[in-house]
Amino acid sequence: TRLSLKERVGGLEKEIITTALEETGGVQTEAAKLLGISRRIIRYKMEKYGIQRG
């Protein structure tokens, strides 16, 4: 089954956020800064993609 563009982008975004969190020891503020997004946005996306906190 082929994934839609939305599903592919979501998977990639989840991977990027997860990597940023790993690189910053789970510190959301630092991960958000690394990605150039706000802490509010990273928290929203973590919830959206089911990424566990710290």
Backbone as JSON Lines, residues from 0, in Angstrom:
{"i":0,"aa":"T","n":[0.84,-1.18,0.0],"ca":[0.0,0.0,0.0],"c":[0.88,1.24,0.0]}
{"i":1,"aa":"R","n":[0.57,2.14,-0.87],"ca":[1.33,3.39,-0.93],"c":[0.83,4.38,0.11]}
{"i":2,"aa":"L","n":[1.77,5.1,0.66],"ca":[1.43,6.14,1.63],"c":[1.16,7.44,0.89]}
{"i":3,"aa":"S","n":[0.22,8.2,1.42],"ca":[-0.06,9.51,0.84],"c":[1.08,10.47,1.19]}
{"i":4,"aa":"L","n":[1.11,11.59,0.52],"ca":[2.12,12.61,0.82],"c":[2.01,13.03,2.28]}
{"i":5,"aa":"K","n":[0.79,13.22,2.76],"ca":[0.57,13.64,4.15],"c":[1.16,12.61,5.12]}
{"i":6,"aa":"E","n":[0.95,11.33,4.84],"ca":[1.48,10.27,5.7],"c":[3.01,10.23,5.65]}
{"i":7,"aa":"R","n":[3.57,10.42,4.47],"ca":[5.02,10.42,4.33],"c":[5.65,11.6,5.07]}
{"i":8,"aa":"V","n":[5.06,12.77,4.89],"ca":[5.57,13.97,5.56],"c":[5.46,13.8,7.07]}
{"i":9,"aa":"G","n":[4.35,13.27,7.54],"ca":[4.16,13.04,8.97],"c":[5.21,12.1,9.53]}
{"i":10,"aa":"G","n":[5.5,11.03,8.81],"ca":[6.51,10.08,9.26],"c":[7.88,10.71,9.33]}
{"i":11,"aa":"L","n":[8.2,11.51,8.34],"ca":[9.49,12.19,8.31],"c":[9.58,13.22,9.44]}
{"i":12,"aa":"E","n":[8.5,13.96,9.64],"ca":[8.47,14.97,10.69],"c":[8.65,14.31,12.07]}
{"i":13,"aa":"K","n":[7.99,13.19,12.28],"ca":[8.12,12.46,13.54],"c":[9.57,12.02,13.76]}
{"i":14,"aa":"E","n":[10.18,11.52,12.71],"ca":[11.58,11.07,12.79],"c":[12.52,12.23,13.12]}
{"i":15,"aa":"I","n":[12.3,13.37,12.49],"ca":[13.15,14.54,12.71],"c":[13.0,15.05,14.15]}
{"i":16,"aa":"I","n":[11.77,15.11,14.63],"ca":[11.53,15.58,16.0],"c":[12.14,14.61,17.0]}
{"i":17,"aa":"T","n":[11.96,13.32,16.77],"ca":[12.52,12.31,17.67],"c":[14.04,12.41,17.73]}
{"i":18,"aa":"T","n":[14.66,12.6,16.59],"ca":[16.12,12.75,16.54],"c":[16.57,13.99,17.29]}
{"i":19,"aa":"A","n":[15.86,15.1,17.09],"ca":[16.21,16.34,17.79],"c":[16.09,16.16,19.3]}
{"i":20,"aa":"L","n":[15.07,15.46,19.74],"ca":[14.89,15.21,21.17],"c":[16.01,14.33,21.72]}
{"i":21,"aa":"E","n":[16.41,13.34,20.95],"ca":[17.52,12.48,21.37],"c":[18.81,13.29,21.48]}
{"i":22,"aa":"E","n":[19.04,14.17,20.51],"ca":[20.26,14.98,20.5],"c":[20.31,15.98,21.65]}
{"i":23,"aa":"T","n":[19.15,16.36,22.16],"ca":[19.1,17.35,23.24],"c":[18.76,16.72,24.59]}
{"i":24,"aa":"G","n":[18.87,15.42,24.67],"ca":[18.6,14.74,25.93],"c":[17.15,14.84,26.37]}
{"i":25,"aa":"G","n":[16.25,15.01,25.41],"ca":[14.83,15.09,25.72],"c":[14.34,16.47,26.14]}
{"i":26,"aa":"V","n":[15.21,17.46,26.05],"ca":[14.83,18.82,26.44],"c":[14.06,19.46,25.28]}
{"i":27,"aa":"Q","n":[12.76,19.59,25.48],"ca":[11.88,20.07,24.41],"c":[12.24,21.47,23.93]}
{"i":28,"aa":"T","n":[12.56,22.36,24.85],"ca":[12.9,23.73,24.48],"c":[14.12,23.75,23.57]}
{"i":29,"aa":"E","n":[15.13,22.96,23.91],"ca":[16.35,22.91,23.1],"c":[16.09,22.25,21.75]}
{"i":30,"aa":"A","n":[15.28,21.2,21.74],"ca":[14.95,20.53,20.48],"c":[14.19,21.47,19.56]}
{"i":31,"aa":"A","n":[13.26,22.22,20.13],"ca":[12.49,23.18,19.34],"c":[13.41,24.24,18.75]}
{"i":32,"aa":"K","n":[14.33,24.73,19.56],"ca":[15.29,25.73,19.1],"c":[16.14,25.18,17.96]}
{"i":33,"aa":"L","n":[16.59,23.94,18.12],"ca":[17.39,23.28,17.1],"c":[16.64,23.19,15.77]}
{"i":34,"aa":"L","n":[15.33,22.97,15.86],"ca":[14.5,22.82,14.66],"c":[13.93,24.13,14.14]}
{"i":35,"aa":"G","n":[14.11,25.2,14.91],"ca":[13.6,26.5,14.48],"c":[12.09,26.64,14.63]}
{"i":36,"aa":"I","n":[11.54,25.94,15.63],"ca":[10.11,26.04,15.91],"c":[9.92,26.38,17.38]}
{"i":37,"aa":"S","n":[8.7,26.77,17.74],"ca":[8.44,27.13,19.13],"c":[8.25,25.88,19.99]}
{"i":38,"aa":"R","n":[8.38,26.06,21.29],"ca":[8.17,24.95,22.22],"c":[6.72,24.48,22.14]}
{"i":39,"aa":"R","n":[5.81,25.41,21.95],"ca":[4.39,25.06,21.82],"c":[4.15,24.14,20.62]}
{"i":40,"aa":"I","n":[4.8,24.46,19.51],"ca":[4.64,23.65,18.3],"c":[5.24,22.26,18.48]}
{"i":41,"aa":"I","n":[6.41,22.18,19.1],"ca":[7.01,20.86,19.27],"c":[6.14,20.0,20.2]}
{"i":42,"aa":"R","n":[5.56,20.61,21.22],"ca":[4.69,19.86,22.12],"c":[3.44,19.38,21.38]}
{"i":43,"aa":"Y","n":[2.88,20.23,20.53],"ca":[1.71,19.86,19.74],"c":[2.04,18.68,18.82]}
{"i":44,"aa":"K","n":[3.18,18.76,18.15],"ca":[3.57,17.7,17.22],"c":[3.93,16.41,17.94]}
{"i":45,"aa":"M","n":[4.51,16.53,19.12],"ca":[4.8,15.33,19.91],"c":[3.5,14.61,20.27]}
{"i":46,"aa":"E","n":[2.5,15.37,20.64],"ca":[1.2,14.77,20.97],"c":[0.57,14.18,19.7]}
{"i":47,"aa":"K","n":[0.64,14.91,18.61],"ca":[0.06,14.48,17.34],"c":[0.65,13.14,16.88]}
{"i":48,"aa":"Y","n":[1.97,12.99,17.03],"ca":[2.64,11.79,16.55],"c":[2.89,10.74,17.63]}
{"i":49,"aa":"G","n":[2.42,11.0,18.84],"ca":[2.57,10.03,19.91],"c":[4.0,9.87,20.4]}
{"i":50,"aa":"I","n":[4.76,10.95,20.35],"ca":[6.14,10.92,20.82],"c":[6.12,11.14,22.33]}
{"i":51,"aa":"Q","n":[6.74,10.23,23.06],"ca":[6.76,10.3,24.51],"c":[7.65,11.43,25.0]}
{"i":52,"aa":"R","n":[7.24,12.06,26.06],"ca":[8.04,13.14,26.65],"c":[9.16,12.57,27.48]}
{"i":53,"aa":"G","n":[10.32,13.26,27.38],"ca":[11.49,12.95,28.18],"c":[11.62,11.52,28.5]}
